[in-house]
Amino acid sequence: MTAQDRSLILLVNAFVAGHHEGAWRLPQAQPERLRDIRYHQEIARLAETGGFHAMFVADFFVFNPGARHSPRWELDPLTLLSGVAQATERLGLIATGSATLSTPEEIARTFSTLDHVSAGRALWNIVTNGDPAAAANFGQDKPVPHQQRYQIGAQAVQEVLQLWRKGQDVPAPVQSHPVLVQAGSSSDGRDFASRYAELVFTAQNTIGEAHAFRHDLLTRAAAHGRKPGAVKLIPGISPAIGSTVEEARRKKRDLDELIVPEASLAWLAGFGIDLGAHDLDGPLPPILGDIDRFEGIKSRFGVIASVIERHRPTTIRALLQLLAGSRGHASLSGTPESIADLIAEWFQQGAADGFMLMPHAFPSEFQLFVDEVVPLLRRRGLLRNGERQAGLRERLGLPIEGLGERI
């Protein structure tokens, strides 16, 4: 497939009031609507109108202590997206499902159900969980160690695919199978993604890092017998948009002032970086944590370390503000033109197949992206949604047969 044949993939990460930790405190924010299905349907309709291919709802299967200081994930993604399906026609629906906390039968049945109620628009974001509290919620005495989680996850994916193919113990899905999405970037995570994932959500901060990651991922995929174009790399991007660069930077600074530090500290602790005992306005400790002993999401630890190395924040508060909104994903403050330039550069140079948009605030900043950036991408010929009647896999540029009988 040549660069001219490729079409940019756009996904939106629908995170409550917005991805910036201070967004829920904005005057126009609507945190009281976060349990209202109509709120999520409105975001989904905006995504569909704006040419987005899918809407993503994450889940960590546990109460996050940071919810005391800012909204966090609360609603079950599958139930939520079933409601969203009724308000949309073409938008893909990415729900998180755990390959280590749920049985293959449960995963197969629930995602096949989502595929049917949406007429073939389901995507499974495959996660393997290492949070002790999440494990306890599902009756496990302790979480499965990191490497074993991927082994268990691989077995679960194979069993789910077999259940879907047979269509006997669970209803066969509308698609060959729901599109498989994965977000791990550790060595184990990359190998898992190269074998099974069709969309890979990743945190890459520079075009060079994204190039290297995509090359490694596609090389591994080829070694597993995957066809060219069967795996798409989707970095996250968290822009602050303004009519000028200074206006965009001011908007980001104003949001940073609304952060409740405890919320950001709780988020960092979830990735093995516990800074709660340190002075917010003091320097970063020389050692962030022991990644070798940490059994949670290991890849984000390295991403945050690289952000620190590149930007060298002088205090813990400065680090929290640096990560606010993006949480380690690509972050920039600029005009619609400069944001479209970055997206075009990464896409045209083969560093990404698309992007997962992480707006600072819903719905205002998402609306701004749809109104100001999307038309620029269309005029450049990057965003082509194809025929209205085309299926989800066709719109994503994925093989119609999915993984076929290879697994």
Secondary structure, DSSP 4 states (H G I P E B T S, - for coil): --TTT---EEEEE--TT-SSTTGGGSTT--GGGTT-HHHHHHHHHHHHHTT--EEEE---SS--GGGGTS----S-HHHHHHHHHTT-SS-EEEEEEETTTS-HHHHHHHHHHHHHHTTS-EEEEEE----HHHHHHTT-SSPPPHHHHHHHHHHHHHHHHHHHHH-SSSPPPSSSSPEEEE---SHHHHHHHHHH-SEEEE---SHHHHHHHHHHHHHHHHHTTPPTTS-EEEEEEEEEE-SSHHHHHHHHHHHHTT--HHHHHHHHHTTT---TTS-TTSPPPS----TTT--S-HHHHHHHHHHHHHH--SSHHHHHHHHTTTTTSEEEEE-HHHHHHHHHHHHHTTS-SEEEE--SSTTHHHHHIIIIIHHHHHHTT------TT--HHHHHT--TTTTTT--
